[in-house]
């Protein structure tokens, strides 16, 4: 079972999975160097093709497009592009998992949530999602489309349902010595061999909306964190009410500034939580006059979901 990391979107928001099975996997360039070869050798594989704007990647060379999937009444079918950015062929398992968002934006496996009320607050879509293929073998620098279909039960109450499309790499077969082989005395030297194979992966949310949904978002609890030796950041809380999740960008502007003082993209607040704590790093290139005491900032939460560009919430902040 892979261990799933935070999403953020900002989403991110990019969720990654890492599993370990007991072959140390090295990047292609490391293998070439170990063999005394140059990375620029004539027989080196071609560079991967450029990914579409909005593609997301986790650890390893797995990339997905788009960064999130939303299925509604108009269409019950979607596609996700899986890109193998590695210099070698790879195999991948594709599953749908259920996860819960914490107040700090982290995503954890739903089964690990101890509080029954918190588990019940997550409305999962895994029970009516179908996808194909479920196992993909990709040559280096190539892509595969995976189709997802939502078969929504006719009696399903209106609202938003969510699960996570998860792709995890399958370790290659090797001819090394396993623990079982070593224990059986097949190594020839009586030692025990251990193979460690990292399993890299990535997850994106699949959101299914049924009927009419509502959303009201807000901003509160703003505080400027400026400690010596640490990046300056504005801490704030994004609030959410209604039957739909919020997803958008937080932009901080100041009068006279040609560009935002700070910006963070892909901040989601899922329906199981009413608020999410966020830290927005201030752009270190911002002119000092826009950081001076008494400067008025405008903090906006801008939709990147149902109505892209719409201001979901706006709040003024005076630099202390």
N, C-alpha and C positions, 0 to 999 in steps of 0.2 A: 504494500500500500504506500503510495507516494506521500510525502509530507508537503503540504501546500503552504506556500508563503503568502505574504500580504498582497492584496490587490490595490490599486490606487488610482483608482484608476488612475486615480490617478493615477487613480486607473488610471493605486495603477493598482487601469488600473485597471504593473504587469504581474500577474500571479505566477509563481514558478513552483515546480515540484522537483524534489530530489529524493530518489530512493537509493539504497545501497544494498547490493547483493554481494555475498562472499565468494586478476587481470586489471590491472590498473590501466584505465583508458587515458591516453595522452592526445593532445591536439595533433593534427597532421603535421604542422610545422615542427613540433617537438620531436616527432618520430623521425622526420627527415634529418634534423640536426643530429639525433642520436646515431643515425646511420652514416653520418659524415656527408650528407647531401645538402645542397643549397636549396632554400625555399624558392629560388628563382630558376631552378633547373628547367630545361626546355620541355620536359615531359610533365611539368606541374599542371594540375587541373585548372581549367579556366575559372576566372573570378565569378562568384555568384551574380545572377542578375539582380538589378535593383528591385527592392520591395515596393509595393504600393504604399502611398502615403497613408499613415494610420495603422500600419502593421505593427504588431507587438511581439516582443521576444523575451524569453526568460533566460535561464542559464543554459549553456549548450548552444546548439545551432538550430533550434526549433523556432519558427516564427508563424504567427497566425494573423489572418486578416478576415474580417474587421476586428476591432478591439472589443466589441460587444455585439451581441445579436438580440434584436427585439422583434418578436413575432406578435402580430395583433390580428384583429378581425379581418383585415384586408388580405392578409396572406398567412398561411400556416406552414410555409416552406421557406427555408433559408439555406444559404451555403456558406461554408467556412473554408478558406484557402489555407492549406498546410504547406509550408515552405521548408525544404531541407537546405540550410545555408552551409552545411558542412562540405568538406572537400572529399568526402567518401559517402557511399550509399548508407542509408539508414532504414530501420524499421520502427514503426510507431504503433502503440496501442491507443485507441480512442474510446473514452468512456464519458459518462455523464455522472457527476458527483454532486452532493448536496453540502452546502457550506453556509455558515452564519457569519454576519459582520459584527464586529465588536465596536465599541464606541470610539476607539482610536483608529478605526478603519481596517484593522487586521481581519483577515478571513480565516476561520478555523473550520475543521470538519464538523458537520452538524452532530455526528454521533459522539463527538468529544464534549459537547455542551452538557453540563451536569444539571442545570436548572430546567425543569420541565416546562415552565412557562416560556422561557427563552427559546426552547426548541419548538414549541407550538407556534411561536410568532413567525417562524420561517415557513412561508408557503411555497413548497417545492413543486417543480415541474417535471422531475425525473420520471414520475409514474406515467406520463402521457407523451414523452419525447421519444422519437425514433430517429436513428441516424445510420448512415451507410456511406462508405465502408467503416468497419470497426477495427481493421488492421490494415496498415498501409506500408508498402515497401517503396522507398523513393531513391532514385539515383542522386548523385551529388548535384546540387544547385537546381533541382527540379521541384515541381509543385503538384499538389493533388487537391481537388475540391471534394469536400465532404458535405453531404446534404443532410439537413435536419428537418424533421417534420413534427408538428404538434398535433396530436389527435386529442382534441379537447373534449372531455365528456359533456354531453348536452346539459347535464344538471349542475355543472361546475359554477359556483357563485362568482359574480363579477369581482374583478380585482387583478392583482399582479402576482404571478407565480415565477419562481426562478430556480434554476440549477446551473451547474458550471460544466462547460465543454472542456474536457481535459485530455491532453495529448502527452504521452510519456514514451520516451525512447526505449526500445527493446535492446538489451545488451547483445553484442555479437557472440557467436559461439567461438570458443578458443580451444587450442590444443594444450593448454597449460595443465598443471597438476591441481586437482581439486582437493579439498580436505578429505573426502571419502577415499580418493585414490591414494593419498598420502598415508592415511590410516591403514590402508590395506597393504602397505609396503611396496607400492608400485613405483616409487620415486627413484629407486636405485641407490639412494643415499640415506634412507631412513628418516629424512626430515619431513616436516609438514609444510605443505605449500598453501598459500592463501591467495585467492583471487578477489580483487575489489573492483567492482564495476559500478560507476556512478550512473544513475538513471535520471536524466534531465527531462523536465517537462514544463508545461505551461497551461494555464486555465483562463478562459474568458467566460463572462456570464451569458447565459441564455435566458432572456426575459420573455415571458408569455403574458400578454395582457388580454383579459376577457371583459367585454362590455366596457362601460364608461368608467374611467378612473379619475381620481382627483389628487391634487398636490398643492400644498402651501409650504413655502420655504422661508426661512429667516436667518438672520445673523445676530450673534450676541457674544457677550463675554470677551470682548476684544482687549488684548493686552500686548504691549510692545516688549519683547524680550531682547535686551541689548546688554550682553555680558562680555567683558573683556576676553578676547581670545576665542569668542564664539560668533558665528554668523548672526546678524540681526534678523529677527523674525517677528511677524505679527501672529500671535496665537488667537484663535477665535473658535467659535462653535457654530456649525451649520445645523439649523433645526429643520424638521420635516413633519408635516401632518398630511393625512389623506391616505388613499389606497394605492398610490403610485410612488415609486422610488424617485429620488432627485439625482440628476447627473449634469454636471456643468463645470465651468471654469470660474475660479476666483481671481478677480482683477482688481488691483489697487492703483488708483490714479491720484495725482496731485495737480492743482491749478498751475498751468504754465509748463508742466513737464511734457516733453514730446513723446515719451513712451511710458508705459506703466512703471510705477515704483516697484511693483512685484506682481507676479502672475503664477498661477499653478493650474494645470489643466486636468480634466478628467476626475473631478471629485464627486464620488457617488455616495448617496446615503440610502441604503436599502430599507425596505418596508419593516424589517424587524426591529429597527432602532428609530428613536425619535430625534436623535441628535448625534453629531459626529464632531470630535475635536480635530482641528487642523492647525498645522504650523505652516505659514507662508513665508518663505525666505525672501528678504528684501534684496533687490538687485544691488550687488556691491558697486556697480558703475553709476548708481544714482547720485546726482549732484548733492552735495551737503545741504544746500539751501532747501531742498525738498524733504530733508530729514530733520530740519531745525524744529526746536520747541515751538508749539503753537500752529504748525502747519496742518491744514485740514486735508485729510485723505478721504477719498470716496472708495468704499469697499463694495464691490458688486459680485453677485453670484449669477452667472450668465448661463442660460440653458443650452445644452448641447444634446438634446434628446427630442422631445415632442415639438418644441418650437425653438429651433436653434437661433441664438442671438437675443432671445427674450430675457429681460432681467427678472430673475426669480426673486431676488432679494437685494436690498441696497441699504448701506448704513454708513454714516459719517464717523470719522475717527480723528481726534485731535492729538497730534504727537505731543506726549508729555515732556 
